[in-house]
Amino acid sequence: MGHCTNTQFVPLNIAVLTLSDSRDFSRDTSGQFLEDNLLEAGHTLVDRKLIKDDKYEIRSVLSQWIASDEVQVIITTGGTGFTVRDNTPEAVKPLFDREIEGFGELFRHVTYTELGTATVQSRALGGFANQTAIFCLPGSTGACRTGWTKIIKEQLDATHRPCNFVMHVKKISG
């Protein structure tokens, strides 16, 4: 499986989308956490938005980023629970060319040690669309910390062995 790794770190272009009916940028601690940590890891933030948790608005923003030649990775935060306003899985799944089943499974496994059985209420998911990796995390900053530090950060690092997602994202010309 070593064919999936590189000897040098490759910075990726990442977009962050916060889905919330109640937050604005000044109170978006989850989106800010993701921005700060992806930059600290050496990646580039190409866009960051905060929108209402509306299925069609989510699809609109994601579709633009998926079609973009500049966005290689999208991380969303929010909308993965079970309330009536939690629409992320329903909005995002139809856009996937391939689902990363193991992402949601691993996220729930890791968070079980933190939350116990409450983790079954997370509908975190991941997938690829047009060679764009998409990771959908819950809205809490703690969940974003767990998802980033225990899964996503390594999978977006070309040097991570035995395998990572860097070779699967679209290449940026320039």
Residue frames as a rotation matrix with the C-alpha (Angstrom) as fourth column:
MET 1
0.559 0.829 0.000 0.00
0.829 -0.559 0.000 0.00
0.000 0.000 -1.000 0.00
GLY 2
-0.052 -0.685 -0.727 3.03
0.560 -0.623 0.546 2.30
-0.827 -0.379 0.416 0.12
HIS 3
-0.587 -0.136 0.798 2.21
0.800 -0.246 0.547 3.38
0.121 0.960 0.253 -3.42
CYS 4
0.446 0.864 0.233 -0.31
0.766 -0.503 0.400 5.78
0.463 0.000 -0.886 -1.88
THR 5
0.689 -0.216 -0.692 2.30
0.479 -0.580 0.659 7.87
-0.543 -0.785 -0.297 -0.10
ASN 6
0.697 -0.501 0.514 4.72
0.188 -0.564 -0.804 10.59
0.693 0.656 -0.299 -1.05
THR 7
-0.055 -0.795 -0.604 8.01
0.948 0.149 -0.282 11.57
0.314 -0.588 0.745 0.55
GLN 8
-0.961 -0.261 0.091 6.99
0.232 -0.940 -0.252 15.23
0.152 -0.221 0.963 0.73
PHE 9
-0.314 0.862 -0.398 3.96
0.503 -0.205 -0.840 17.01
-0.806 -0.463 -0.369 2.16
VAL 10
-0.745 0.204 0.635 1.61
0.560 -0.325 0.762 18.32
0.362 0.924 0.128 -0.54
PRO 11
-0.799 0.499 -0.337 -0.50
-0.074 -0.637 -0.767 21.34
-0.597 -0.588 0.546 0.49
LEU 12
-0.552 0.705 0.446 -4.13
0.827 0.391 0.404 21.00
0.110 0.592 -0.798 -0.58
ASN 13
-0.858 0.386 0.339 -6.75
-0.316 -0.917 0.244 23.64
0.405 0.102 0.909 -1.35
ILE 14
-0.669 0.587 -0.457 -9.55
0.734 0.620 -0.278 23.27
0.120 -0.521 -0.845 1.19
ALA 15
-0.493 0.638 0.592 -12.96
-0.339 -0.767 0.544 24.94
0.801 0.068 0.594 1.51
VAL 16
-0.916 0.210 -0.341 -14.89
0.398 0.385 -0.833 24.99
-0.044 -0.899 -0.436 4.80
LEU 17
-0.425 0.859 0.285 -18.68
-0.201 -0.397 0.896 25.22
0.883 0.323 0.341 5.01
THR 18
-0.976 0.215 -0.026 -20.52
0.057 0.140 -0.989 25.80
-0.209 -0.967 -0.149 8.28
LEU 19
-0.439 0.898 -0.007 -24.20
0.177 0.094 0.980 24.87
0.881 0.429 -0.200 8.29
SER 20
-0.749 0.161 -0.643 -26.15
0.647 -0.031 -0.762 26.65
-0.142 -0.987 -0.081 11.00
ASP 21
0.097 0.861 0.499 -29.47
0.683 -0.423 0.596 28.36
0.724 0.283 -0.629 11.54
SER 22
0.882 0.326 -0.341 -28.19
0.463 -0.454 0.761 30.11
0.093 -0.829 -0.551 14.66
ARG 23
0.176 -0.899 -0.401 -24.50
0.669 -0.190 0.719 31.01
-0.722 -0.395 0.568 14.25
ASP 24
0.989 -0.144 -0.046 -22.72
-0.130 -0.655 -0.744 33.80
0.077 0.742 -0.666 12.45
PHE 25
0.410 -0.900 -0.149 -18.98
0.189 0.244 -0.951 34.05
0.892 0.362 0.270 11.76
SER 26
-0.128 -0.486 0.865 -18.30
-0.729 -0.545 -0.414 35.64
0.672 -0.684 -0.284 15.16
ARG 27
0.163 0.256 0.953 -19.75
-0.895 0.445 0.033 32.54
-0.416 -0.858 0.302 16.90
ASP 28
0.867 0.127 -0.482 -18.57
-0.393 0.769 -0.504 29.90
0.306 0.626 0.717 14.43
THR 29
0.277 -0.799 0.534 -15.99
-0.832 0.079 0.550 28.21
-0.481 -0.597 -0.642 16.66
SER 30
0.448 -0.076 0.891 -16.17
0.209 0.978 -0.022 24.96
-0.869 0.196 0.454 14.65
GLY 31
0.894 -0.101 0.436 -15.45
0.422 -0.136 -0.896 26.59
0.150 0.986 -0.079 11.30
GLN 32
0.687 -0.670 0.279 -12.72
-0.677 -0.731 -0.086 28.67
0.262 -0.130 -0.956 12.90
PHE 33
0.351 -0.545 0.761 -11.17
-0.446 0.617 0.648 25.57
-0.823 -0.567 -0.026 14.44
LEU 34
0.615 -0.085 0.784 -11.08
0.583 0.719 -0.379 23.87
-0.531 0.690 0.492 11.04
GLU 35
0.907 -0.287 0.309 -9.62
0.046 -0.661 -0.749 26.97
0.420 0.694 -0.586 9.34
ASP 36
0.563 -0.717 0.411 -6.92
-0.820 -0.426 0.382 27.41
-0.099 -0.552 -0.828 11.98
ASN 37
0.283 -0.449 0.847 -5.91
-0.287 0.803 0.522 23.76
-0.915 -0.391 0.099 11.96
LEU 38
0.750 -0.051 0.660 -5.84
0.598 0.479 -0.643 23.22
-0.283 0.876 0.389 8.20
LEU 39
0.825 -0.494 0.273 -3.64
-0.265 -0.766 -0.586 26.31
0.499 0.411 -0.763 7.86
GLU 40
0.417 -0.670 0.614 -1.40
-0.825 0.003 0.565 25.13
-0.381 -0.742 -0.552 10.70
ALA 41
0.472 -0.188 0.861 -1.05
0.171 0.978 0.120 21.78
-0.865 0.090 0.493 8.91
GLY 42
-0.577 -0.796 -0.182 0.23
0.029 -0.243 0.970 23.60
-0.816 0.554 0.163 5.81
HIS 43
-0.282 0.571 0.771 -2.87
0.945 0.305 0.119 23.54
-0.167 0.762 -0.626 3.61
THR 44
-0.995 0.000 0.098 -4.54
0.030 -0.952 0.305 26.51
0.093 0.306 0.947 1.91
LEU 45
-0.255 0.956 -0.148 -8.01
0.519 0.006 -0.855 27.80
-0.816 -0.295 -0.498 2.77
VAL 46
-0.887 -0.080 0.455 -9.56
0.455 -0.321 0.831 28.67
0.080 0.944 0.321 -0.60
ASP 47
-0.376 0.801 0.466 -13.01
-0.318 -0.584 0.747 29.58
0.870 0.132 0.474 0.71
ARG 48
-0.878 0.236 -0.416 -15.09
0.478 0.420 -0.772 29.58
-0.008 -0.876 -0.482 3.86
LYS 49
-0.516 0.792 0.327 -18.82
-0.341 -0.540 0.770 30.10
0.786 0.285 0.548 4.03
LEU 50
-0.910 0.414 -0.004 -21.57
0.155 0.331 -0.931 29.94
-0.384 -0.848 -0.365 6.63
ILE 51
-0.662 0.734 -0.149 -25.09
-0.465 -0.248 0.850 29.21
0.587 0.632 0.506 5.38
LYS 52
0.018 0.780 0.626 -28.43
-0.967 0.173 -0.187 28.08
-0.254 -0.602 0.757 6.74
ASP 53
-0.780 -0.229 0.582 -28.95
-0.206 0.973 0.107 24.34
-0.591 -0.037 -0.806 7.02
ASP 54
0.363 0.871 -0.330 -31.03
-0.601 -0.052 -0.797 24.16
-0.712 0.488 0.505 3.83
LYS 55
0.278 -0.239 0.930 -30.68
0.372 0.920 0.125 21.14
-0.885 0.311 0.345 1.57
TYR 56
0.728 0.085 0.680 -30.74
0.685 -0.094 -0.722 23.11
0.002 0.992 -0.126 -1.68
GLU 57
0.864 -0.486 0.131 -28.45
-0.487 -0.873 -0.025 25.88
0.126 -0.042 -0.991 -0.50
ILE 58
0.305 -0.756 0.580 -25.97
-0.373 0.465 0.803 23.24
-0.876 -0.461 -0.140 0.69
ARG 59
0.359 -0.119 0.926 -26.06
0.691 0.700 -0.178 21.51
-0.627 0.704 0.333 -2.70
SER 60
0.954 0.032 0.298 -25.61
0.238 -0.688 -0.686 24.81
0.183 0.725 -0.663 -4.50
VAL 61
0.628 -0.765 0.144 -22.47
-0.753 -0.550 0.362 25.81
-0.197 -0.336 -0.921 -2.58
LEU 62
0.133 -0.601 0.788 -20.97
-0.167 0.770 0.616 22.31
-0.977 -0.213 0.002 -2.68
SER 63
0.633 0.155 0.759 -21.69
0.648 0.431 -0.628 21.92
-0.424 0.889 0.172 -6.40
GLN 64
0.941 -0.330 0.076 -19.82
-0.241 -0.811 -0.533 25.15
0.237 0.483 -0.843 -7.16
TRP 65
0.295 -0.873 0.389 -16.83
-0.842 -0.045 0.537 23.99
-0.451 -0.486 -0.749 -5.13
ILE 66
0.264 -0.141 0.954 -16.94
0.164 0.981 0.099 20.48
-0.950 0.130 0.283 -6.62
ALA 67
0.819 0.128 0.560 -16.94
0.564 0.003 -0.825 21.96
-0.107 0.992 -0.070 -10.13
SER 68
0.843 -0.519 -0.138 -14.12
-0.507 -0.854 0.116 24.38
-0.178 -0.028 -0.984 -9.29
ASP 69
0.621 -0.724 -0.299 -10.63
0.159 0.490 -0.857 23.64
0.767 0.485 0.420 -10.58
GLU 70
-0.170 -0.737 0.654 -9.22
-0.494 -0.511 -0.704 25.07
0.853 -0.443 -0.277 -7.34
VAL 71
0.174 0.315 0.933 -11.03
-0.983 0.115 0.145 23.17
-0.062 -0.942 0.329 -4.55
GLN 72
-0.456 -0.442 -0.773 -9.56
-0.485 0.851 -0.200 19.75
0.746 0.284 -0.602 -3.72
VAL 73
-0.686 0.215 -0.696 -11.17
0.635 0.644 -0.427 19.14
0.356 -0.734 -0.578 -0.33
ILE 74
-0.159 0.699 0.697 -14.39
-0.420 -0.687 0.593 20.32
0.893 -0.199 0.403 1.33
ILE 75
-0.797 0.019 -0.603 -15.05
0.528 0.505 -0.683 20.04
0.292 -0.863 -0.413 5.05
THR 76
-0.076 0.828 0.556 -18.52
-0.189 -0.560 0.807 20.82
0.979 -0.043 0.199 6.35
THR 77
-0.948 -0.112 -0.299 -19.56
0.269 0.227 -0.936 21.25
0.172 -0.968 -0.185 9.95
GLY 78
-0.636 0.771 0.025 -23.15
-0.536 -0.418 -0.734 20.98
-0.555 -0.480 0.679 11.16
GLY 79
0.034 0.844 -0.536 -26.39
-0.997 -0.008 -0.075 19.38
-0.067 0.537 0.841 10.12
THR 80
-0.505 -0.310 -0.806 -25.44
-0.496 0.868 -0.023 15.75
0.706 0.389 -0.592 10.75
GLY 81
-0.887 0.205 0.414 -27.79
-0.326 0.356 -0.875 15.04
-0.327 -0.912 -0.249 13.67
PHE 82
-0.757 0.641 0.127 -31.41
0.650 0.719 0.246 13.90
0.066 0.268 -0.961 13.77
THR 83
-0.359 0.681 -0.638 -33.41
0.155 -0.631 -0.760 17.10
-0.921 -0.372 0.121 14.19
VAL 84
0.579 0.698 0.422 -35.76
0.579 0.012 -0.815 18.24
-0.574 0.716 -0.397 11.45
ARG 85
0.891 -0.246 -0.382 -33.22
-0.384 -0.857 -0.344 20.93
-0.243 0.453 -0.858 10.44
ASP 86
-0.080 -0.954 0.290 -30.29
-0.445 0.294 0.846 18.49
-0.892 -0.061 -0.448 10.10
ASN 87
0.838 0.535 -0.103 -30.11
-0.252 0.212 -0.944 18.06
-0.484 0.818 0.312 6.32
THR 88
0.047 -0.920 -0.388 -26.44
-0.868 -0.230 0.440 17.50
-0.494 0.317 -0.810 5.54
PRO 89
-0.605 -0.336 0.722 -26.53
-0.024 0.914 0.405 13.77
-0.796 0.228 -0.561 4.64
GLU 90
0.283 0.808 0.517 -29.63
0.626 0.254 -0.738 14.20
-0.727 0.532 -0.433 2.46
ALA 91
0.819 -0.017 -0.573 -28.08
-0.320 -0.843 -0.432 17.21
-0.476 0.537 -0.696 0.73
VAL 92
0.054 -0.966 -0.252 -24.61
-0.885 -0.163 0.437 15.77
-0.463 0.200 -0.864 0.20
LYS 93
-0.193 -0.183 0.964 -25.02
-0.041 0.983 0.178 12.05
-0.980 -0.005 -0.197 -0.55
PRO 94
0.731 0.515 0.448 -26.62
0.387 0.228 -0.893 12.59
-0.562 0.826 -0.032 -4.00
LEU 95
0.790 -0.483 -0.377 -23.53
-0.607 -0.702 -0.374 14.61
-0.084 0.524 -0.847 -5.02
PHE 96
0.046 -0.841 0.540 -21.07
-0.571 0.421 0.705 11.79
-0.820 -0.341 -0.461 -4.27
ASP 97
0.188 -0.143 -0.972 -19.50
-0.854 0.465 -0.233 9.75
0.486 0.874 -0.035 -7.05
ARG 98
-0.059 -0.251 -0.966 -18.23
0.297 0.919 -0.258 7.45
0.953 -0.302 0.020 -4.28
GLU 99
0.796 0.307 0.521 -18.94
-0.414 -0.351 0.840 7.35
0.441 -0.885 -0.152 -0.58
ILE 100
-0.454 -0.886 -0.096 -16.14
-0.371 0.286 -0.883 6.84
0.810 -0.365 -0.459 1.93
GLU 101
0.524 0.772 -0.360 -18.11
-0.016 0.432 0.902 4.46
0.851 -0.467 0.239 4.15
GLY 102
0.100 -0.586 -0.804 -15.18
0.850 0.470 -0.237 4.01
0.517 -0.661 0.545 6.51
PHE 103
-0.684 -0.375 0.626 -15.08
0.077 -0.890 -0.449 7.71
0.726 -0.259 0.637 7.40
GLY 104
0.079 0.809 0.582 -18.44
-0.718 -0.359 0.596 7.78
0.692 -0.465 0.552 9.16
GLU 105
0.738 0.163 -0.655 -17.81
0.186 0.884 0.429 4.38
0.649 -0.438 0.622 10.71
LEU 106
-0.191 -0.909 -0.370 -14.41
0.774 0.092 -0.626 5.39
0.603 -0.406 0.686 12.05
PHE 107
-0.562 0.044 0.826 -15.70
-0.291 -0.945 -0.147 8.76
0.774 -0.323 0.544 13.27
ARG 108
0.499 0.827 0.258 -18.42
-0.594 0.110 0.797 7.04
0.630 -0.551 0.546 15.29
HIS 109
0.574 -0.374 -0.729 -15.95
0.550 0.835 0.004 4.45
0.607 -0.403 0.685 16.59
VAL 110
-0.529 -0.840 0.118 -13.52
0.518 -0.430 -0.740 7.14
0.672 -0.330 0.663 17.75
THR 111
-0.477 0.374 0.795 -16.24
-0.551 -0.832 0.061 9.31
0.685 -0.409 0.603 19.31
TYR 112
0.524 0.634 -0.568 -17.70
0.047 0.645 0.763 6.32
0.850 -0.427 0.308 21.15
THR 113
-0.127 -0.665 -0.736 -14.74
0.867 0.286 -0.408 6.55
0.482 -0.690 0.540 23.52
GLU 114
-0.940 -0.229 0.251 -15.66
0.125 -0.920 -0.373 10.20
0.317 -0.319 0.893 24.18
LEU 115
-0.545 0.813 0.206 -19.47
-0.799 -0.578 0.166 10.13
0.254 -0.074 0.964 24.15
GLY 116
-0.665 0.328 0.671 -20.53
-0.126 0.836 -0.533 6.54
-0.736 -0.439 -0.515 24.62
THR 117
-0.425 0.541 0.725 -23.65
0.784 0.620 -0.003 5.42
-0.451 0.568 -0.688 22.82
ALA 118
0.379 0.554 -0.741 -24.69
0.115 -0.823 -0.556 9.00
-0.918 0.126 -0.375 21.99
THR 119
-0.569 -0.698 -0.434 -22.36
-0.373 -0.252 0.893 8.67
-0.733 0.670 -0.117 19.01
VAL 120
-0.577 0.407 0.708 -25.05
0.713 0.674 0.193 6.69
-0.399 0.616 -0.679 17.15
GLN 121
0.510 0.810 -0.290 -26.83
0.573 -0.571 -0.588 10.01
-0.641 0.134 -0.755 16.67
SER 122
-0.107 -0.613 -0.783 -24.01
-0.424 -0.684 0.593 11.28
-0.899 0.396 -0.187 14.46
ARG 123
0.755 0.322 0.571 -24.54
0.379 0.496 -0.781 10.97
-0.535 0.807 0.252 10.73
ALA 124
0.146 -0.818 -0.557 -21.00
-0.583 -0.526 0.619 12.10
-0.799 0.234 -0.554 9.85
LEU 125
0.722 0.116 0.682 -20.10
0.412 0.720 -0.558 11.04
-0.556 0.684 0.472 6.32
GLY 126
-0.114 -0.797 -0.594 -17.49
-0.418 -0.504 0.756 11.38
-0.901 0.334 -0.276 3.63
GLY 127
0.546 0.261 0.796 -17.13
0.548 0.607 -0.575 10.84
-0.634 0.750 0.188 -0.08
PHE 128
-0.660 -0.733 -0.162 -15.69
0.261 -0.426 0.866 11.98
-0.704 0.530 0.472 -3.38
ALA 129
0.628 0.746 0.224 -17.29
0.517 -0.184 -0.836 14.05
-0.582 0.640 -0.501 -6.13
ASN 130
0.922 -0.298 0.245 -15.32
0.087 -0.458 -0.885 15.11
0.376 0.837 -0.396 -9.21
GLN 131
0.121 -0.933 -0.338 -12.09
0.679 0.326 -0.658 14.11
0.724 -0.149 0.673 -7.43
THR 132
-0.257 -0.098 0.961 -12.97
-0.544 -0.808 -0.228 16.43
0.799 -0.581 0.155 -4.54
ALA 133
-0.607 0.026 -0.794 -12.79
0.572 0.708 -0.415 14.83
0.551 -0.706 -0.445 -1.09
ILE 134
-0.115 0.668 0.735 -15.75
-0.478 -0.686 0.549 15.82
0.871 -0.288 0.398 1.08
PHE 135
-0.690 -0.103 -0.716 -15.93
0.548 0.573 -0.610 15.30
0.473 -0.813 -0.339 4.85
CYS 136
0.011 0.792 0.610 -19.11
-0.242 -0.589 0.771 16.19
0.970 -0.157 0.185 6.76
LEU 137
-0.773 -0.394 -0.497 -18.66
0.411 0.284 -0.866 16.64
0.483 -0.874 -0.058 10.50
PRO 138
0.266 0.838 -0.476 -21.10
0.945 -0.128 0.302 17.47
0.192 -0.530 -0.826 13.28
GLY 139
0.520 0.090 0.849 -21.41
0.256 -0.965 -0.055 21.10
0.815 0.246 -0.525 14.34
SER 140
0.981 -0.153 -0.115 -19.71
0.074 -0.256 0.964 20.97
-0.177 -0.955 -0.240 17.72
THR 141
0.482 -0.874 -0.057 -16.15
-0.828 -0.433 -0.356 22.17
0.287 0.219 -0.933 18.00
GLY 142
-0.023 -0.464 0.886 -15.29
-0.702 0.638 0.316 18.99
-0.712 -0.614 -0.341 19.90
ALA 143
0.615 0.313 0.723 -16.55
0.237 0.802 -0.549 16.85
-0.752 0.509 0.419 17.04
CYS 144
0.944 -0.323 -0.065 -14.55
-0.195 -0.388 -0.901 18.93
0.266 0.863 -0.429 14.55
ARG 145
0.184 -0.906 0.380 -11.46
-0.977 -0.128 0.168 18.53
-0.104 -0.403 -0.909 16.72
THR 146
0.098 -0.087 0.991 -11.95
-0.273 0.956 0.111 14.76
-0.957 -0.282 0.070 16.85
GLY 147
0.849 0.322 0.419 -12.64
0.283 0.392 -0.875 14.46
-0.446 0.862 0.241 13.13
TRP 148
0.807 -0.585 -0.081 -9.69
-0.476 -0.563 -0.676 16.63
0.350 0.584 -0.733 12.15
THR 149
0.097 -0.891 0.444 -7.04
-0.994 -0.060 0.095 15.39
-0.058 -0.450 -0.891 14.58
LYS 150
-0.155 -0.145 0.977 -7.90
-0.453 0.889 0.061 11.70
-0.878 -0.433 -0.204 14.56
ILE 151
0.305 0.313 0.900 -8.88
0.572 0.696 -0.435 11.12
-0.762 0.647 0.033 10.91
ILE 152
0.940 0.265 0.216 -8.86
0.320 -0.456 -0.830 13.94
-0.122 0.849 -0.514 8.37
LYS 153
0.631 -0.743 -0.222 -5.47
-0.667 -0.666 0.333 15.50
-0.395 -0.062 -0.916 9.10
GLU 154
-0.239 -0.749 0.618 -3.62
-0.243 0.662 0.709 12.22
-0.940 0.020 -0.340 8.44
GLN 155
0.179 0.384 0.906 -5.69
0.703 0.594 -0.391 11.38
-0.688 0.707 -0.164 5.37
LEU 156
0.982 0.133 0.136 -4.81
0.190 -0.715 -0.673 14.77
0.008 0.686 -0.727 3.83
ASP 157
0.401 -0.916 -0.028 -1.09
-0.685 -0.320 0.654 14.29
-0.608 -0.243 -0.756 4.47
ALA 158
0.701 -0.115 -0.704 0.72
-0.613 0.407 -0.677 12.80
0.365 0.906 0.215 1.46
THR 159
-0.366 -0.926 -0.093 3.41
-0.690 0.337 -0.641 11.37
0.625 -0.171 -0.762 3.74
HIS 160
-0.022 0.422 0.907 0.97
-0.918 0.350 -0.185 9.42
-0.395 -0.837 0.379 5.94
ARG 161
-0.625 -0.267 -0.734 1.54
-0.557 0.811 0.180 5.69
0.547 0.521 -0.655 5.65
PRO 162
-0.499 -0.483 0.719 0.40
0.406 0.602 0.687 3.24
-0.765 0.635 -0.104 4.61
CYS 163
-0.450 0.416 0.790 -2.16
0.848 -0.078 0.524 5.24
0.280 0.906 -0.318 2.61
ASN 164
-0.528 0.332 -0.782 -3.94
0.245 -0.822 -0.514 8.60
-0.813 -0.463 0.352 2.32
PHE 165
0.413 0.845 0.341 -6.40
0.645 -0.007 -0.764 10.44
-0.643 0.535 -0.548 0.07
VAL 166
0.054 -0.407 -0.912 -3.98
-0.271 -0.885 0.379 12.93
-0.961 0.226 -0.158 -1.50
MET 167
-0.878 -0.467 0.104 -3.41
-0.044 0.295 0.954 10.86
-0.477 0.833 -0.280 -4.62
HIS 168
-0.448 0.794 0.412 -7.17
0.872 0.489 0.007 10.71
-0.196 0.362 -0.911 -5.20
VAL 169
0.324 0.584 -0.744 -7.96
0.386 -0.800 -0.459 14.43
-0.863 -0.139 -0.485 -5.22
LYS 170
0.864 0.051 0.501 -7.89
0.496 -0.259 -0.829 16.52
0.087 0.965 -0.249 -8.38
LYS 171
-0.177 -0.979 -0.104 -4.55
0.949 -0.198 0.246 17.98
-0.261 -0.055 0.964 -9.35
ILE 172
0.735 0.341 -0.586 -4.24
0.275 -0.940 -0.202 21.76
-0.619 -0.013 -0.785 -9.39
SER 173
0.332 -0.636 0.697 -2.45
0.891 -0.032 -0.454 23.26
0.311 0.771 0.556 -12.36
GLY 174
0.928 0.026 0.371 -0.22
-0.015 -0.994 0.107 26.16
0.371 -0.105 -0.923 -11.82
